Amino acid sequence: MTSTNYKDYYAVLGVSRDVSPEELKRVYRRLARQYHPDVNPGNPAAEARFKEINEAYEVLSDPEKRRKYDQYGRYWQQVGDRAPGPEPQMDFDFDFGRYSNFEEFINELLGRMGAGPTTGRTGRYATNIPREAPISLTWAEAFRGTQKRVQIGSESFEVRIPPGARPGTKIRVRGHGPFQPYTGQREDLFLIAELPPHRFFQFDGTHLTAEVPITPDEAVLGAQIEVPTPDGPVTVSVPAGIRSGQVLRLRGKGWPQTTGGRGDLLLKIQIVPPKDLSTSERELYTKLASLRTFNPRTHLKGITL
């Protein structure tokens, strides 16, 4: 592919530039089935489309090719296939030793030529800006959303974090990513949300989960117990006869969803026997054991190899 027949492979497949490998594969398989020559015999337009789809997927499914394509656009193959040889002569006074990589050198070169955006603070041209960067959030910030000041390299800017960020959530910041030297444009920056471990809540897909301990008598008789939720404590009814591992679902008490609304909070019950018994408690448990008629191991009788 040369610069004169450049194709937007993302547009060819109808996907966004931040499409995941899994979604890319799913879209490719659907399009390949739709335009396969066996499904469209004697249809040259479908055959051409099939070849175009395969060409796009061949590039975007390869992490290294996709990286070059994203960074250099129509020139990605020239950069990737550049043959070794003498460096071109330039009428600029550069100290090459102060550049850590080729991209940083190109950014400075285009800056002197009057192309590309500046950082807005020092007048120097943006260099060494990543395409992705982590952003640390508290659970409260991630739950409610927040406005945070982010420092990326020498740049500092405000970012709005929408409610409902989870670990791994990508927040797009337009025009703050790496500088493309051949286009004079800044890519988008993606901030990857990071949350510290919580002492009660965990994520399970779009829902929140938590383990709730109860006593043996609460399990037998049932109880009203208070449990934390992201909105504050609520009272939950524990049904009589509940077992360890059973889950109580609090609908709409979980994490904010990107599609609107809230997920559920799933409470996994754990029956916890007391370790230290008072004399009276031990006497009552002993009496209860002597009166007990229930045997949970009846079904095990007669089992052999």
Phi, psi and omega in degrees: 000131178251174182292343182275341177239040182298136177237139174276098185295330177294320178291324179303318182268352179069038181236164178278166183289342178258023180300140179282157177304323181293315179293323178301315180296320181296316180294317181300314182298320179296315181291322180296320177295322184293321187251011181299138181303329179293333179273339183233063182298135178071020181247095183295329179294318178293322179296318178295319178296320179299316179295320180296318179297316180294321178297316180295316182291326180299325180279310187286338179277347178265114186305319182289317178295320180295321179299314180294320180297317179294324186278319189247357176059230185295345183261012189296325180286325178297319178294317183290329184256015185299122182281147178294149180172182181293144178292143177297149180278135181229146180267048178232150179263096182245139170263093187296338182293342183268004178260133181274342179201172184296320183297320179297320178297316180296320178301316181292321179299310180292330176298317180291336180273359176089019180246151172092160184276153175261171180286343179086357182245308185252350182085354177278158186273144188296128178224158176055036176267126182282165175275333177227147179209145179284152172224124183273130180232146168282164178296324179294318179296317181293323182289313186268343189085156183198171173246122183233148173268128185247138176248115177238108184062234180267001183262142177227130182205162180272141179229134175267122178262117181288157178299143173098014177295138177240166177305127182094351177298136179260125176252117183280130174241106188290134173074016179242014179270197182295151181276127178271108187296334184272345180248343183072018183244155173265134174285174174278148175260139177244120177267127182262117184291135175234131178238140177288160175300143178256145184283353179230311185272148168223162177265140172226087186065238181270358183252165171258146175232159177199150175262131182241118178278140173227162181273162179302320181292325176295324178292321182285313188266344189084161184195164169253117183237155178260131180229151177286149168224168178301337180268355185124175183291145174225159178265131184238138177273121175263118182290148178297139178084013180293150181251159172298137179095342176292152186243131172258129184257122173258101186291134177073011179254012182263223190266146175301142182257149179295335180271002182104156179080191183232149171282186182260158172254120183257117182258113179269120185279135174234118178277120186245113177285150179289144179271322182246115181255140170286168181300317181294318179297316180298319178297319180291320177296322179295318178294320179298320179296323180288334181267346187295133176253347183276131177235107183287357183250015179303320183291352181272347182294136178085359178283126178221174173283000000 
